[in-house]
Amino acid sequence: QVQFVESGGGLVQPGGSLRLSCAASGIAFNIYIMAWYRQAPGKQRELVATITSSGRTNYVESVERRFFISRDNTKATLYLQMINLKPEDTATYYCNRALDTSNGWGQGTQVTVSS
């Protein structure tokens, strides 16, 4: 059974930083392009960042140079380092495969950016 467990969210002031983690199980983690997604209240889930199995990364323009995705294939864990957070980054953050999310979603981790 595929499972993603996200953690590391919280309440942070504008300009602050957080590091999210996602532990994956039930998949051959190391072969997949993995991604972080987020969903803000009243909005659709959006793709934020992707990383290939070899470490090549890509970001949505709104988070470039502020968010950094990485992975540890030996631990089947995905990370998202976020710096200079803005109120518009407030959302629930999820990890999943980038090209196929049919296996379902974890519970996500809530990130709230507010003063």
Secondary structure, 3 states (H helix, E strand, C coil): CCEEEEECCEEECCCCCEEEEEEEECCCHHHCCEEEEEECCCCCCEEEEEECCCCCEEECHHHCCCEEEEEECCCCEEEEEECCCCHHHCEEEEEEECCCCCCCCCCCEEEEECC
